[in-house]
Amino acid sequence: LGWIGIASAHHSVPEYFDVSKTVTMHGTVKDFRFQNPHSIMTLVVKTPDGSYAEWKAEASLAGWLIRNGWKPEMFKPGTQITISGNPARDKDVRMVRLYTVKLENGRTLNANNGLPETYARK
């Protein structure tokens, strides 16, 4: 019965993220936690007014990321990247469900197994 608590603790993507919207932002990696059930990246992004804000980006399982070309050392603090994903529904939360990460060398990595169309509400 222990699995019931774990399964019920996992969230539904459309419940927490606005799957009808995709945002793209460029910033500097502050931290990357390569973990399960979701790897989390903290990114420092320059805002339109010139100040800086921290954003969290939620990626897939660590094992899934490894199978798709990710390595934890790719995202050391100070690394410049461009990300795209769905923003959190709560406008006070600076968080996205990550879809892609574009590295400085131009390589693009997928960050989740579900593409935006997977969760689109019709």
C-alpha positions in Angstrom: 0.0 0.0 0.0 3.0 2.3 0.2 2.8 3.1 -3.5 -0.6 4.7 -3.1 1.0 7.7 -1.2 3.7 8.1 -3.8 1.3 8.0 -6.7 -1.1 10.5 -5.2 1.7 12.9 -4.4 2.7 13.2 -8.0 1.0 16.1 -9.8 -1.0 16.4 -13.0 0.8 18.6 -15.6 -2.2 20.6 -16.7 -3.3 21.2 -13.1 -0.1 23.1 -12.3 1.2 24.4 -15.6 -0.7 26.3 -18.4 -0.2 23.9 -21.3 -1.9 26.3 -23.7 1.2 28.6 -23.3 4.8 28.2 -24.1 7.5 30.7 -22.8 11.1 31.0 -23.9 13.8 32.6 -21.9 17.5 33.0 -21.8 19.5 33.0 -18.6 22.3 31.7 -16.4 22.2 28.4 -14.5 22.4 29.0 -10.8 21.7 25.4 -9.7 20.7 22.1 -11.2 19.3 19.2 -9.1 19.6 16.0 -11.1 17.0 14.0 -9.2 13.8 12.0 -9.2 10.8 12.4 -9.6 11.7 15.7 -11.4 15.1 17.3 -12.0 15.0 21.0 -11.1 17.0 23.8 -12.6 17.3 27.3 -11.2 17.9 29.9 -13.8 18.7 33.7 -13.3 16.9 35.7 -16.0 17.1 39.4 -16.9 13.6 41.0 -16.7 12.3 43.7 -19.1 13.1 46.4 -16.4 16.7 45.3 -16.2 16.5 43.6 -12.9 17.1 39.8 -12.4 14.7 37.1 -11.3 15.1 33.5 -10.5 13.0 30.9 -12.3 12.7 27.2 -11.5 12.4 24.8 -14.5 11.1 21.3 -13.9 12.4 18.5 -16.1 11.7 14.8 -16.3 13.2 11.9 -14.3 17.0 11.8 -14.0 17.1 8.4 -15.8 15.0 9.7 -18.7 17.2 12.7 -19.1 20.4 10.5 -19.1 18.9 8.3 -21.8 18.2 11.5 -23.8 21.7 12.9 -23.7 21.7 14.9 -20.5 24.7 14.9 -18.1 24.7 16.8 -14.8 28.0 18.5 -15.6 26.4 20.2 -18.6 24.6 22.7 -16.3 27.3 24.0 -13.9 26.5 27.4 -12.3 27.3 30.2 -14.8 26.3 28.2 -17.9 24.2 30.3 -20.3 21.2 28.5 -21.8 17.8 29.2 -23.4 14.8 27.2 -22.2 11.3 26.8 -23.4 8.3 25.3 -21.5 4.9 25.8 -20.0 4.5 28.5 -17.3 3.0 27.8 -13.9 -0.7 28.5 -13.7 0.0 30.5 -10.4 1.2 33.8 -11.8 3.1 34.4 -8.5 5.3 31.4 -9.1 8.3 31.7 -11.4 8.3 28.2 -12.7 8.0 26.3 -16.0 7.6 22.7 -17.0 10.6 22.4 -19.2 10.4 21.2 -22.8 13.7 22.1 -24.3 17.1 23.5 -23.3 19.3 25.1 -25.9 23.0 25.0 -25.0 25.6 27.7 -25.9 27.0 25.4 -28.6 23.5 25.4 -30.3 22.6 21.8 -29.3 19.0 21.4 -28.2 18.0 18.8 -25.5 14.5 17.6 -24.8 13.6 17.9 -21.1 10.4 15.9 -20.9 8.8 12.9 -22.6 5.5 14.7 -23.2 5.5 17.3 -26.0 3.2 20.3 -25.6 0.5 18.7 -27.8 0.3 15.8 -25.4 -1.4 17.9 -22.7 -3.2 20.5 -24.9 -6.8 20.9 -23.9 -9.2 20.8 -26.8 
